[in-house]
Amino acid sequence: MNDPLSELFLVICDRREHPKPNSYTCQLFAGGDNKILKKIGEESVEVVMACKDNDLDAIASEVADLLYHTLVAMAHHHVSLDSVYTKLEQRR
């Protein structure tokens, strides 16, 4: 069984290859970098604000949103999650 991040990334990549009507992920892909990167910027600010407020539930929620949108950007650019894991292992 994959970890939740890997499972989410597989779903995102599947949406890229097999678009579904009314899918938020597909709407992001259709908007390209401008839409995807704007969402990453917005979610980054929301993570910062949740941390500033020391709101633990909001931090977890906003980080989840940031991870999701980052995975969409990675899928859009055909960057694998494994390549990110490899970079993390190299830096360890």
PDB file with one MODEL, atoms N, CA, C and O in Angstrom:
MODEL        1
ATOM      1  N   MET A   1       0.834  -1.189   0.000  1.00  0.00           N
ATOM      2  CA  MET A   1       0.000   0.000   0.000  1.00  0.00           C
ATOM      3  C   MET A   1       0.877   1.250   0.000  1.00  0.00           C
ATOM      4  O   MET A   1       1.869   1.329   0.725  1.00  0.00           O
ATOM      5  N   ASN A   2       0.500   2.212  -0.815  1.00  0.00           N
ATOM      6  CA  ASN A   2       1.245   3.462  -0.892  1.00  0.00           C
ATOM      7  C   ASN A   2       0.891   4.368   0.276  1.00  0.00           C
ATOM      8  O   ASN A   2      -0.150   4.207   0.911  1.00  0.00           O
ATOM      9  N   ASP A   3       1.755   5.302   0.542  1.00  0.00           N
ATOM     10  CA  ASP A   3       1.452   6.319   1.547  1.00  0.00           C
ATOM     11  C   ASP A   3       0.428   7.295   0.959  1.00  0.00           C
ATOM     12  O   ASP A   3       0.267   7.350  -0.260  1.00  0.00           O
ATOM     13  N   PRO A   4      -0.264   8.064   1.800  1.00  0.00           N
ATOM     14  CA  PRO A   4      -1.319   8.963   1.298  1.00  0.00           C
ATOM     15  C   PRO A   4      -0.825   9.981   0.257  1.00  0.00           C
ATOM     16  O   PRO A   4      -1.554  10.305  -0.680  1.00  0.00           O
ATOM     17  N   LEU A   5       0.397  10.482   0.415  1.00  0.00           N
ATOM     18  CA  LEU A   5       0.923  11.444  -0.549  1.00  0.00           C
ATOM     19  C   LEU A   5       1.112  10.786  -1.916  1.00  0.00           C
ATOM     20  O   LEU A   5       0.765  11.371  -2.942  1.00  0.00           O
ATOM     21  N   SER A   6       1.653   9.589  -1.927  1.00  0.00           N
ATOM     22  CA  SER A   6       1.840   8.863  -3.184  1.00  0.00           C
ATOM     23  C   SER A   6       0.502   8.524  -3.829  1.00  0.00           C
ATOM     24  O   SER A   6       0.345   8.632  -5.046  1.00  0.00           O
ATOM     25  N   GLU A   7      -0.456   8.115  -3.010  1.00  0.00           N
ATOM     26  CA  GLU A   7      -1.783   7.802  -3.542  1.00  0.00           C
ATOM     27  C   GLU A   7      -2.436   9.037  -4.155  1.00  0.00           C
ATOM     28  O   GLU A   7      -3.034   8.961  -5.227  1.00  0.00           O
ATOM     29  N   LEU A   8      -2.320  10.168  -3.476  1.00  0.00           N
ATOM     30  CA  LEU A   8      -2.870  11.414  -4.013  1.00  0.00           C
ATOM     31  C   LEU A   8      -2.184  11.775  -5.327  1.00  0.00           C
ATOM     32  O   LEU A   8      -2.848  12.181  -6.281  1.00  0.00           O
ATOM     33  N   PHE A   9      -0.867  11.629  -5.384  1.00  0.00           N
ATOM     34  CA  PHE A   9      -0.135  11.963  -6.603  1.00  0.00           C
ATOM     35  C   PHE A   9      -0.579  11.080  -7.766  1.00  0.00           C
ATOM     36  O   PHE A   9      -0.677  11.552  -8.898  1.00  0.00           O
ATOM     37  N   LEU A  10      -0.846   9.809  -7.496  1.00  0.00           N
ATOM     38  CA  LEU A  10      -1.338   8.906  -8.550  1.00  0.00           C
ATOM     39  C   LEU A  10      -2.690   9.365  -9.086  1.00  0.00           C
ATOM     40  O   LEU A  10      -2.932   9.318 -10.292  1.00  0.00           O
ATOM     41  N   VAL A  11      -3.566   9.808  -8.195  1.00  0.00           N
ATOM     42  CA  VAL A  11      -4.880  10.311  -8.624  1.00  0.00           C
ATOM     43  C   VAL A  11      -4.702  11.568  -9.475  1.00  0.00           C
ATOM     44  O   VAL A  11      -5.348  11.716 -10.512  1.00  0.00           O
ATOM     45  N   ILE A  12      -3.829  12.471  -9.035  1.00  0.00           N
ATOM     46  CA  ILE A  12      -3.579  13.706  -9.778  1.00  0.00           C
ATOM     47  C   ILE A  12      -3.047  13.388 -11.175  1.00  0.00           C
ATOM     48  O   ILE A  12      -3.512  13.961 -12.161  1.00  0.00           O
ATOM     49  N   CYS A  13      -2.089  12.490 -11.263  1.00  0.00           N
ATOM     50  CA  CYS A  13      -1.535  12.106 -12.573  1.00  0.00           C
ATOM     51  C   CYS A  13      -2.600  11.444 -13.447  1.00  0.00           C
ATOM     52  O   CYS A  13      -2.626  11.654 -14.659  1.00  0.00           O
ATOM     53  N   ASP A  14      -3.468  10.653 -12.842  1.00  0.00           N
ATOM     54  CA  ASP A  14      -4.558  10.032 -13.594  1.00  0.00           C
ATOM     55  C   ASP A  14      -5.492  11.106 -14.154  1.00  0.00           C
ATOM     56  O   ASP A  14      -5.958  10.986 -15.287  1.00  0.00           O
ATOM     57  N   ARG A  15      -5.769  12.145 -13.381  1.00  0.00           N
ATOM     58  CA  ARG A  15      -6.627  13.239 -13.863  1.00  0.00           C
ATOM     59  C   ARG A  15      -5.960  13.972 -15.029  1.00  0.00           C
ATOM     60  O   ARG A  15      -6.630  14.420 -15.959  1.00  0.00           O
ATOM     61  N   ARG A  16      -4.631  14.088 -14.964  1.00  0.00           N
ATOM     62  CA  ARG A  16      -3.898  14.724 -16.063  1.00  0.00           C
ATOM     63  C   ARG A  16      -4.066  13.917 -17.345  1.00  0.00           C
ATOM     64  O   ARG A  16      -4.280  14.476 -18.421  1.00  0.00           O
ATOM     65  N   GLU A  17      -3.967  12.601 -17.218  1.00  0.00           N
ATOM     66  CA  GLU A  17      -4.033  11.726 -18.387  1.00  0.00           C
ATOM     67  C   GLU A  17      -5.462  11.408 -18.816  1.00  0.00           C
ATOM     68  O   GLU A  17      -5.709  11.146 -19.993  1.00  0.00           O
ATOM     69  N   HIS A  18      -6.393  11.428 -17.885  1.00  0.00           N
ATOM     70  CA  HIS A  18      -7.793  11.088 -18.159  1.00  0.00           C
ATOM     71  C   HIS A  18      -8.693  12.141 -17.515  1.00  0.00           C
ATOM     72  O   HIS A  18      -9.308  11.880 -16.481  1.00  0.00           O
ATOM     73  N   PRO A  19      -8.774  13.323 -18.114  1.00  0.00           N
ATOM     74  CA  PRO A  19      -9.564  14.401 -17.508  1.00  0.00           C
ATOM     75  C   PRO A  19     -11.015  13.990 -17.269  1.00  0.00           C
ATOM     76  O   PRO A  19     -11.624  13.270 -18.061  1.00  0.00           O
ATOM     77  N   LYS A  20     -11.537  14.472 -16.156  1.00  0.00           N
ATOM     78  CA  LYS A  20     -12.934  14.214 -15.796  1.00  0.00           C
ATOM     79  C   LYS A  20     -13.655  15.561 -15.690  1.00  0.00           C
ATOM     80  O   LYS A  20     -13.113  16.516 -15.133  1.00  0.00           O
ATOM     81  N   PRO A  21     -14.876  15.634 -16.227  1.00  0.00           N
ATOM     82  CA  PRO A  21     -15.633  16.882 -16.133  1.00  0.00           C
ATOM     83  C   PRO A  21     -15.857  17.252 -14.664  1.00  0.00           C
ATOM     84  O   PRO A  21     -16.053  16.385 -13.811  1.00  0.00           O
ATOM     85  N   ASN A  22     -15.824  18.524 -14.399  1.00  0.00           N
ATOM     86  CA  ASN A  22     -16.083  19.071 -13.064  1.00  0.00           C
ATOM     87  C   ASN A  22     -15.020  18.712 -12.030  1.00  0.00           C
ATOM     88  O   ASN A  22     -15.248  18.900 -10.836  1.00  0.00           O
ATOM     89  N   SER A  23     -13.879  18.207 -12.451  1.00  0.00           N
ATOM     90  CA  SER A  23     -12.787  17.894 -11.532  1.00  0.00           C
ATOM     91  C   SER A  23     -11.982  19.162 -11.273  1.00  0.00           C
ATOM     92  O   SER A  23     -11.528  19.822 -12.208  1.00  0.00           O
ATOM     93  N   TYR A  24     -11.808  19.497  -9.991  1.00  0.00           N
ATOM     94  CA  TYR A  24     -11.013  20.674  -9.638  1.00  0.00           C
ATOM     95  C   TYR A  24      -9.581  20.518 -10.144  1.00  0.00           C
ATOM     96  O   TYR A  24      -8.987  21.474 -10.643  1.00  0.00           O
ATOM     97  N   THR A  25      -9.034  19.319 -10.015  1.00  0.00           N
ATOM     98  CA  THR A  25      -7.673  19.070 -10.493  1.00  0.00           C
ATOM     99  C   THR A  25      -7.578  19.344 -11.990  1.00  0.00           C
ATOM    100  O   THR A  25      -6.613  19.957 -12.447  1.00  0.00           O
ATOM    101  N   CYS A  26      -8.566  18.896 -12.752  1.00  0.00           N
ATOM    102  CA  CYS A  26      -8.565  19.135 -14.198  1.00  0.00           C
ATOM    103  C   CYS A  26      -8.702  20.623 -14.516  1.00  0.00           C
ATOM    104  O   CYS A  26      -8.121  21.103 -15.490  1.00  0.00           O
ATOM    105  N   GLN A  27      -9.457  21.347 -13.710  1.00  0.00           N
ATOM    106  CA  GLN A  27      -9.570  22.795 -13.892  1.00  0.00           C
ATOM    107  C   GLN A  27      -8.212  23.460 -13.686  1.00  0.00           C
ATOM    108  O   GLN A  27      -7.853  24.388 -14.410  1.00  0.00           O
ATOM    109  N   LEU A  28      -7.462  22.984 -12.699  1.00  0.00           N
ATOM    110  CA  LEU A  28      -6.119  23.532 -12.478  1.00  0.00           C
ATOM    111  C   LEU A  28      -5.221  23.242 -13.672  1.00  0.00           C
ATOM    112  O   LEU A  28      -4.521  24.131 -14.157  1.00  0.00           O
ATOM    113  N   PHE A  29      -5.239  21.998 -14.145  1.00  0.00           N
ATOM    114  CA  PHE A  29      -4.421  21.656 -15.320  1.00  0.00           C
ATOM    115  C   PHE A  29      -4.796  22.517 -16.522  1.00  0.00           C
ATOM    116  O   PHE A  29      -3.922  22.971 -17.260  1.00  0.00           O
ATOM    117  N   ALA A  30      -6.084  22.739 -16.717  1.00  0.00           N
ATOM    118  CA  ALA A  30      -6.547  23.545 -17.857  1.00  0.00           C
ATOM    119  C   ALA A  30      -6.059  24.992 -17.738  1.00  0.00           C
ATOM    120  O   ALA A  30      -5.813  25.653 -18.747  1.00  0.00           O
ATOM    121  N   GLY A  31      -5.922  25.473 -16.518  1.00  0.00           N
ATOM    122  CA  GLY A  31      -5.447  26.843 -16.303  1.00  0.00           C
ATOM    123  C   GLY A  31      -3.944  26.986 -16.430  1.00  0.00           C
ATOM    124  O   GLY A  31      -3.420  28.099 -16.484  1.00  0.00           O
ATOM    125  N   GLY A  32      -3.249  25.855 -16.477  1.00  0.00           N
ATOM    126  CA  GLY A  32      -1.803  25.869 -16.661  1.00  0.00           C
ATOM    127  C   GLY A  32      -1.056  26.470 -15.480  1.00  0.00           C
ATOM    128  O   GLY A  32      -1.589  26.597 -14.378  1.00  0.00           O
ATOM    129  N   ASP A  33       0.197  26.838 -15.743  1.00  0.00           N
ATOM    130  CA  ASP A  33       1.055  27.377 -14.690  1.00  0.00           C
ATOM    131  C   ASP A  33       0.438  28.572 -13.976  1.00  0.00           C
ATOM    132  O   ASP A  33       0.532  28.674 -12.752  1.00  0.00           O
ATOM    133  N   ASN A  34      -0.188  29.475 -14.719  1.00  0.00           N
ATOM    134  CA  ASN A  34      -0.728  30.671 -14.072  1.00  0.00           C
ATOM    135  C   ASN A  34      -1.694  30.315 -12.953  1.00  0.00           C
ATOM    136  O   ASN A  34      -1.591  30.860 -11.854  1.00  0.00           O
ATOM    137  N   LYS A  35      -2.621  29.420 -13.213  1.00  0.00           N
ATOM    138  CA  LYS A  35      -3.616  29.043 -12.208  1.00  0.00           C
ATOM    139  C   LYS A  35      -2.984  28.204 -11.095  1.00  0.00           C
ATOM    140  O   LYS A  35      -3.244  28.437  -9.914  1.00  0.00           O
ATOM    141  N   ILE A  36      -2.168  27.244 -11.469  1.00  0.00           N
ATOM    142  CA  ILE A  36      -1.552  26.349 -10.486  1.00  0.00           C
ATOM    143  C   ILE A  36      -0.619  27.117  -9.557  1.00  0.00           C
ATOM    144  O   ILE A  36      -0.686  26.961  -8.337  1.00  0.00           O
ATOM    145  N   LEU A  37       0.238  27.934 -10.122  1.00  0.00           N
ATOM    146  CA  LEU A  37       1.223  28.653  -9.312  1.00  0.00           C
ATOM    147  C   LEU A  37       0.576  29.725  -8.445  1.00  0.00           C
ATOM    148  O   LEU A  37       1.046  30.000  -7.341  1.00  0.00           O
ATOM    149  N   LYS A  38      -0.497  30.330  -8.937  1.00  0.00           N
ATOM    150  CA  LYS A  38      -1.242  31.289  -8.124  1.00  0.00           C
ATOM    151  C   LYS A  38      -1.776  30.594  -6.871  1.00  0.00           C
ATOM    152  O   LYS A  38      -1.704  31.147  -5.774  1.00  0.00           O
ATOM    153  N   LYS A  39      -2.311  29.383  -7.034  1.00  0.00           N
ATOM    154  CA  LYS A  39      -2.836  28.637  -5.890  1.00  0.00           C
ATOM    155  C   LYS A  39      -1.716  28.269  -4.913  1.00  0.00           C
ATOM    156  O   LYS A  39      -1.927  28.310  -3.700  1.00  0.00           O
ATOM    157  N   ILE A  40      -0.543  27.914  -5.412  1.00  0.00           N
ATOM    158  CA  ILE A  40       0.579  27.603  -4.524  1.00  0.00           C
ATOM    159  C   ILE A  40       0.945  28.845  -3.709  1.00  0.00           C
ATOM    160  O   ILE A  40       1.200  28.748  -2.509  1.00  0.00           O
ATOM    161  N   GLY A  41       0.970  29.994  -4.348  1.00  0.00           N
ATOM    162  CA  GLY A  41       1.262  31.234  -3.631  1.00  0.00           C
ATOM    163  C   GLY A  41       0.229  31.521  -2.552  1.00  0.00           C
ATOM    164  O   GLY A  41       0.582  31.868  -1.425  1.00  0.00           O
ATOM    165  N   GLU A  42      -1.039  31.377  -2.894  1.00  0.00           N
ATOM    166  CA  GLU A  42      -2.113  31.622  -1.927  1.00  0.00           C
ATOM    167  C   GLU A  42      -2.021  30.656  -0.745  1.00  0.00           C
ATOM    168  O   GLU A  42      -2.140  31.061   0.411  1.00  0.00           O
ATOM    169  N   GLU A  43      -1.811  29.396  -1.045  1.00  0.00           N
ATOM    170  CA  GLU A  43      -1.749  28.398   0.026  1.00  0.00           C
ATOM    171  C   GLU A  43      -0.514  28.596   0.898  1.00  0.00           C
ATOM    172  O   GLU A  43      -0.564  28.342   2.102  1.00  0.00           O
ATOM    173  N   SER A  44       0.590  29.043   0.313  1.00  0.00           N
ATOM    174  CA  SER A  44       1.799  29.320   1.097  1.00  0.00           C
ATOM    175  C   SER A  44       1.533  30.409   2.126  1.00  0.00           C
ATOM    176  O   SER A  44       1.932  30.288   3.284  1.00  0.00           O
ATOM    177  N   VAL A  45       0.862  31.463   1.704  1.00  0.00           N
ATOM    178  CA  VAL A  45       0.524  32.555   2.622  1.00  0.00           C
ATOM    179  C   VAL A  45      -0.389  32.040   3.732  1.00  0.00           C
ATOM    180  O   VAL A  45      -0.231  32.419   4.893  1.00  0.00           O
ATOM    181  N   GLU A  46      -1.339  31.182   3.382  1.00  0.00           N
ATOM    182  CA  GLU A  46      -2.255  30.644   4.385  1.00  0.00           C
ATOM    183  C   GLU A  46      -1.532  29.758   5.398  1.00  0.00           C
ATOM    184  O   GLU A  46      -1.903  29.736   6.571  1.00  0.00           O
ATOM    185  N   VAL A  47      -0.504  29.028   4.960  1.00  0.00           N
ATOM    186  CA  VAL A  47       0.317  28.247   5.897  1.00  0.00           C
ATOM    187  C   VAL A  47       1.028  29.186   6.851  1.00  0.00           C
ATOM    188  O   VAL A  47       1.031  28.959   8.061  1.00  0.00           O
ATOM    189  N   VAL A  48       1.624  30.229   6.323  1.00  0.00           N
ATOM    190  CA  VAL A  48       2.331  31.199   7.153  1.00  0.00           C
ATOM    191  C   VAL A  48       1.401  31.810   8.193  1.00  0.00           C
ATOM    192  O   VAL A  48       1.758  31.920   9.366  1.00  0.00           O
ATOM    193  N   MET A  49       0.212  32.207   7.761  1.00  0.00           N
ATOM    194  CA  MET A  49      -0.731  32.843   8.688  1.00  0.00           C
ATOM    195  C   MET A  49      -1.213  31.863   9.754  1.00  0.00           C
ATOM    196  O   MET A  49      -1.354  32.246  10.915  1.00  0.00           O
ATOM    197  N   ALA A  50      -1.465  30.621   9.391  1.00  0.00           N
ATOM    198  CA  ALA A  50      -1.880  29.620  10.373  1.00  0.00           C
ATOM    199  C   ALA A  50      -0.773  29.374  11.395  1.00  0.00           C
ATOM    200  O   ALA A  50      -1.045  29.213  12.585  1.00  0.00           O
ATOM    201  N   CYS A  51       0.472  29.345  10.928  1.00  0.00           N
ATOM    202  CA  CYS A  51       1.604  29.174  11.847  1.00  0.00           C
ATOM    203  C   CYS A  51       1.738  30.383  12.767  1.00  0.00           C
ATOM    204  O   CYS A  51       1.983  30.237  13.964  1.00  0.00           O
ATOM    205  N   LYS A  52       1.576  31.566  12.206  1.00  0.00           N
ATOM    206  CA  LYS A  52       1.663  32.796  13.003  1.00  0.00           C
ATOM    207  C   LYS A  52       0.626  32.782  14.107  1.00  0.00           C
ATOM    208  O   LYS A  52       0.893  33.233  15.220  1.00  0.00           O
ATOM    209  N   ASP A  53      -0.563  32.263  13.804  1.00  0.00           N
ATOM    210  CA  ASP A  53      -1.652  32.205  14.784  1.00  0.00           C
ATOM    211  C   ASP A  53      -1.548  30.984  15.705  1.00  0.00           C
ATOM    212  O   ASP A  53      -2.343  30.833  16.633  1.00  0.00           O
ATOM    213  N   ASN A  54      -0.567  30.119  15.444  1.00  0.00           N
ATOM    214  CA  ASN A  54      -0.376  28.892  16.215  1.00  0.00           C
ATOM    215  C   ASN A  54      -1.660  28.057  16.270  1.00  0.00           C
ATOM    216  O   ASN A  54      -2.006  27.476  17.299  1.00  0.00           O
ATOM    217  N   ASP A  55      -2.353  28.020  15.124  1.00  0.00           N
ATOM    218  CA  ASP A  55      -3.601  27.252  15.005  1.00  0.00           C
ATOM    219  C   ASP A  55      -3.250  25.893  14.413  1.00  0.00           C
ATOM    220  O   ASP A  55      -3.132  25.752  13.196  1.00  0.00           O
ATOM    221  N   LEU A  56      -3.086  24.901  15.269  1.00  0.00           N
ATOM    222  CA  LEU A  56      -2.572  23.601  14.843  1.00  0.00           C
ATOM    223  C   LEU A  56      -3.451  22.927  13.800  1.00  0.00           C
ATOM    224  O   LEU A  56      -2.937  22.347  12.844  1.00  0.00           O
ATOM    225  N   ASP A  57      -4.764  22.994  13.967  1.00  0.00           N
ATOM    226  CA  ASP A  57      -5.663  22.389  12.986  1.00  0.00           C
ATOM    227  C   ASP A  57      -5.572  23.113  11.649  1.00  0.00           C
ATOM    228  O   ASP A  57      -5.548  22.479  10.594  1.00  0.00           O
ATOM    229  N   ALA A  58      -5.522  24.430  11.694  1.00  0.00           N
ATOM    230  CA  ALA A  58      -5.406  25.214  10.457  1.00  0.00           C
ATOM    231  C   ALA A  58      -4.060  24.965   9.781  1.00  0.00           C
ATOM    232  O   ALA A  58      -3.985  24.914   8.553  1.00  0.00           O
ATOM    233  N   ILE A  59      -3.007  24.811  10.563  1.00  0.00           N
ATOM    234  CA  ILE A  59      -1.685  24.522   9.984  1.00  0.00           C
ATOM    235  C   ILE A  59      -1.755  23.208   9.197  1.00  0.00           C
ATOM    236  O   ILE A  59      -1.312  23.142   8.050  1.00  0.00           O
ATOM    237  N   ALA A  60      -2.308  22.175   9.815  1.00  0.00           N
ATOM    238  CA  ALA A  60      -2.410  20.880   9.138  1.00  0.00           C
ATOM    239  C   ALA A  60      -3.249  20.998   7.874  1.00  0.00           C
ATOM    240  O   ALA A  60      -2.893  20.443   6.834  1.00  0.00           O
ATOM    241  N   SER A  61      -4.355  21.716   7.960  1.00  0.00           N
ATOM    242  CA  SER A  61      -5.248  21.867   6.810  1.00  0.00           C
ATOM    243  C   SER A  61      -4.575  22.646   5.679  1.00  0.00           C
ATOM    244  O   SER A  61      -4.647  22.246   4.517  1.00  0.00           O
ATOM    245  N   GLU A  62      -3.930  23.745   6.019  1.00  0.00           N
ATOM    246  CA  GLU A  62      -3.284  24.569   4.989  1.00  0.00           C
ATOM    247  C   GLU A  62      -2.072  23.877   4.387  1.00  0.00           C
ATOM    248  O   GLU A  62      -1.817  24.022   3.191  1.00  0.00           O
ATOM    249  N   VAL A  63      -1.320  23.128   5.183  1.00  0.00           N
ATOM    250  CA  VAL A  63      -0.191  22.373   4.634  1.00  0.00           C
ATOM    251  C   VAL A  63      -0.713  21.301   3.678  1.00  0.00           C
ATOM    252  O   VAL A  63      -0.110  21.056   2.633  1.00  0.00           O
ATOM    253  N   ALA A  64      -1.826  20.664   4.029  1.00  0.00           N
ATOM    254  CA  ALA A  64      -2.428  19.673   3.126  1.00  0.00           C
ATOM    255  C   ALA A  64      -2.791  20.331   1.794  1.00  0.00           C
ATOM    256  O   ALA A  64      -2.533  19.765   0.732  1.00  0.00           O
ATOM    257  N   ASP A  65      -3.389  21.524   1.847  1.00  0.00           N
ATOM    258  CA  ASP A  65      -3.733  22.243   0.613  1.00  0.00           C
ATOM    259  C   ASP A  65      -2.481  22.593  -0.190  1.00  0.00           C
ATOM    260  O   ASP A  65      -2.460  22.454  -1.413  1.00  0.00           O
ATOM    261  N   LEU A  66      -1.438  23.048   0.509  1.00  0.00           N
ATOM    262  CA  LEU A  66      -0.187  23.407  -0.165  1.00  0.00           C
ATOM    263  C   LEU A  66       0.451  22.178  -0.819  1.00  0.00           C
ATOM    264  O   LEU A  66       0.923  22.250  -1.954  1.00  0.00           O
ATOM    265  N   LEU A  67       0.465  21.063  -0.107  1.00  0.00           N
ATOM    266  CA  LEU A  67       1.018  19.832  -0.688  1.00  0.00           C
ATOM    267  C   LEU A  67       0.241  19.415  -1.926  1.00  0.00           C
ATOM    268  O   LEU A  67       0.832  19.062  -2.946  1.00  0.00           O
ATOM    269  N   TYR A  68      -1.081  19.455  -1.837  1.00  0.00           N
ATOM    270  CA  TYR A  68      -1.917  19.080  -2.989  1.00  0.00           C
ATOM    271  C   TYR A  68      -1.571  19.941  -4.208  1.00  0.00           C
ATOM    272  O   TYR A  68      -1.313  19.412  -5.289  1.00  0.00           O
ATOM    273  N   HIS A  69      -1.565  21.263  -4.035  1.00  0.00           N
ATOM    274  CA  HIS A  69      -1.308  22.142  -5.180  1.00  0.00           C
ATOM    275  C   HIS A  69       0.127  21.990  -5.698  1.00  0.00           C
ATOM    276  O   HIS A  69       0.372  22.140  -6.895  1.00  0.00           O
ATOM    277  N   THR A  70       1.066  21.696  -4.809  1.00  0.00           N
ATOM    278  CA  THR A  70       2.445  21.438  -5.236  1.00  0.00           C
ATOM    279  C   THR A  70       2.513  20.149  -6.060  1.00  0.00           C
ATOM    280  O   THR A  70       3.235  20.082  -7.054  1.00  0.00           O
ATOM    281  N   LEU A  71       1.765  19.137  -5.647  1.00  0.00           N
ATOM    282  CA  LEU A  71       1.718  17.890  -6.422  1.00  0.00           C
ATOM    283  C   LEU A  71       1.102  18.120  -7.796  1.00  0.00           C
ATOM    284  O   LEU A  71       1.527  17.508  -8.777  1.00  0.00           O
ATOM    285  N   VAL A  72       0.112  18.989  -7.873  1.00  0.00           N
ATOM    286  CA  VAL A  72      -0.476  19.314  -9.176  1.00  0.00           C
ATOM    287  C   VAL A  72       0.580  19.970 -10.063  1.00  0.00           C
ATOM    288  O   VAL A  72       0.692  19.632 -11.242  1.00  0.00           O
ATOM    289  N   ALA A  73       1.349  20.899  -9.510  1.00  0.00           N
ATOM    290  CA  ALA A  73       2.409  21.553 -10.285  1.00  0.00           C
ATOM    291  C   ALA A  73       3.444  20.533 -10.752  1.00  0.00           C
ATOM    292  O   ALA A  73       3.898  20.578 -11.896  1.00  0.00           O
ATOM    293  N   MET A  74       3.812  19.616  -9.864  1.00  0.00           N
ATOM    294  CA  MET A  74       4.775  18.583 -10.245  1.00  0.00           C
ATOM    295  C   MET A  74       4.230  17.723 -11.375  1.00  0.00           C
ATOM    296  O   MET A  74       4.940  17.435 -12.338  1.00  0.00           O
ATOM    297  N   ALA A  75       2.976  17.314 -11.260  1.00  0.00           N
ATOM    298  CA  ALA A  75       2.369  16.485 -12.311  1.00  0.00           C
ATOM    299  C   ALA A  75       2.280  17.259 -13.621  1.00  0.00           C
ATOM    300  O   ALA A  75       2.511  16.704 -14.696  1.00  0.00           O
ATOM    301  N   HIS A  76       1.947  18.529 -13.527  1.00  0.00           N
ATOM    302  CA  HIS A  76       1.845  19.371 -14.723  1.00  0.00           C
ATOM    303  C   HIS A  76       3.179  19.411 -15.471  1.00  0.00           C
ATOM    304  O   HIS A  76       3.213  19.451 -16.700  1.00  0.00           O
ATOM    305  N   HIS A  77       4.272  19.400 -14.712  1.00  0.00           N
ATOM    306  CA  HIS A  77       5.604  19.460 -15.312  1.00  0.00           C
ATOM    307  C   HIS A  77       6.252  18.080 -15.431  1.00  0.00           C
ATOM    308  O   HIS A  77       7.432  17.971 -15.766  1.00  0.00           O
ATOM    309  N   HIS A  78       5.476  17.025 -15.156  1.00  0.00           N
ATOM    310  CA  HIS A  78       5.949  15.642 -15.271  1.00  0.00           C
ATOM    311  C   HIS A  78       7.174  15.376 -14.397  1.00  0.00           C
ATOM    312  O   HIS A  78       8.127  14.722 -14.820  1.00  0.00           O
ATOM    313  N   VAL A  79       7.130  15.894 -13.178  1.00  0.00           N
ATOM    314  CA  VAL A  79       8.166  15.617 -12.183  1.00  0.00           C
ATOM    315  C   VAL A  79       7.602  14.557 -11.241  1.00  0.00           C
ATOM    316  O   VAL A  79       6.529  14.744 -10.666  1.00  0.00           O
ATOM    317  N   SER A  80       8.306  13.465 -11.082  1.00  0.00           N
ATOM    318  CA  SER A  80       7.792  12.365 -10.260  1.00  0.00           C
ATOM    319  C   SER A  80       7.998  12.646  -8.774  1.00  0.00           C
ATOM    320  O   SER A  80       8.909  13.373  -8.377  1.00  0.00           O
ATOM    321  N   LEU A  81       7.139  12.056  -7.980  1.00  0.00           N
ATOM    322  CA  LEU A  81       7.293  12.141  -6.529  1.00  0.00           C
ATOM    323  C   LEU A  81       8.554  11.397  -6.103  1.00  0.00           C
ATOM    324  O   LEU A  81       9.223  11.799  -5.151  1.00  0.00           O
ATOM    325  N   ASP A  82       8.875  10.328  -6.796  1.00  0.00           N
ATOM    326  CA  ASP A  82      10.105   9.588  -6.489  1.00  0.00           C
ATOM    327  C   ASP A  82      11.347  10.460  -6.652  1.00  0.00           C
ATOM    328  O   ASP A  82      12.304  10.329  -5.889  1.00  0.00           O
ATOM    329  N   SER A  83      11.335  11.353  -7.648  1.00  0.00           N
ATOM    330  CA  SER A  83      12.501  12.224  -7.836  1.00  0.00           C
ATOM    331  C   SER A  83      12.639  13.196  -6.663  1.00  0.00           C
ATOM    332  O   SER A  83      13.754  13.566  -6.294  1.00  0.00           O
ATOM    333  N   VAL A  84      11.524  13.608  -6.081  1.00  0.00           N
ATOM    334  CA  VAL A  84      11.571  14.472  -4.900  1.00  0.00           C
ATOM    335  C   VAL A  84      12.092  13.676  -3.703  1.00  0.00           C
ATOM    336  O   VAL A  84      12.923  14.166  -2.937  1.00  0.00           O
ATOM    337  N   TYR A  85      11.600  12.450  -3.550  1.00  0.00           N
ATOM    338  CA  TYR A  85      12.077  11.597  -2.462  1.00  0.00           C
ATOM    339  C   TYR A  85      13.578  11.353  -2.586  1.00  0.00           C
ATOM    340  O   TYR A  85      14.290  11.347  -1.582  1.00  0.00           O
ATOM    341  N   THR A  86      14.061  11.152  -3.811  1.00  0.00           N
ATOM    342  CA  THR A  86      15.491  10.953  -4.036  1.00  0.00           C
ATOM    343  C   THR A  86      16.282  12.178  -3.604  1.00  0.00           C
ATOM    344  O   THR A  86      17.319  12.051  -2.954  1.00  0.00           O
ATOM    345  N   LYS A  87      15.797  13.370  -3.962  1.00  0.00           N
ATOM    346  CA  LYS A  87      16.482  14.604  -3.553  1.00  0.00           C
ATOM    347  C   LYS A  87      16.535  14.718  -2.037  1.00  0.00           C
ATOM    348  O   LYS A  87      17.561  15.098  -1.472  1.00  0.00           O
ATOM    349  N   LEU A  88      15.425  14.388  -1.377  1.00  0.00           N
ATOM    350  CA  LEU A  88      15.398  14.441   0.079  1.00  0.00           C
ATOM    351  C   LEU A  88      16.397  13.457   0.700  1.00  0.00           C
ATOM    352  O   LEU A  88      17.091  13.786   1.662  1.00  0.00           O
ATOM    353  N   GLU A  89      16.458  12.252   0.139  1.00  0.00           N
ATOM    354  CA  GLU A  89      17.414  11.255   0.632  1.00  0.00           C
ATOM    355  C   GLU A  89      18.844  11.711   0.436  1.00  0.00           C
ATOM    356  O   GLU A  89      19.689  11.483   1.302  1.00  0.00           O
ATOM    357  N   GLN A  90      19.132  12.361  -0.704  1.00  0.00           N
ATOM    358  CA  GLN A  90      20.489  12.850  -0.974  1.00  0.00           C
ATOM    359  C   GLN A  90      20.897  13.947   0.001  1.00  0.00           C
ATOM    360  O   GLN A  90      22.080  14.099   0.305  1.00  0.00           O
ATOM    361  N   ARG A  91      19.931  14.706   0.491  1.00  0.00           N
ATOM    362  CA  ARG A  91      20.217  15.817   1.386  1.00  0.00           C
ATOM    363  C   ARG A  91      20.286  15.396   2.854  1.00  0.00           C
ATOM    364  O   ARG A  91      20.669  16.184   3.718  1.00  0.00           O
ATOM    365  N   ARG A  92      19.920  14.178   3.117  1.00  0.00           N
ATOM    366  CA  ARG A  92      19.861  13.683   4.477  1.00  0.00           C
ATOM    367  C   ARG A  92      21.213  13.517   5.108  1.00  0.00           C
ATOM    368  O   ARG A  92      21.308  13.104   6.263  1.00  0.00           O
TER     369      ARG A  92
ENDMDL
END
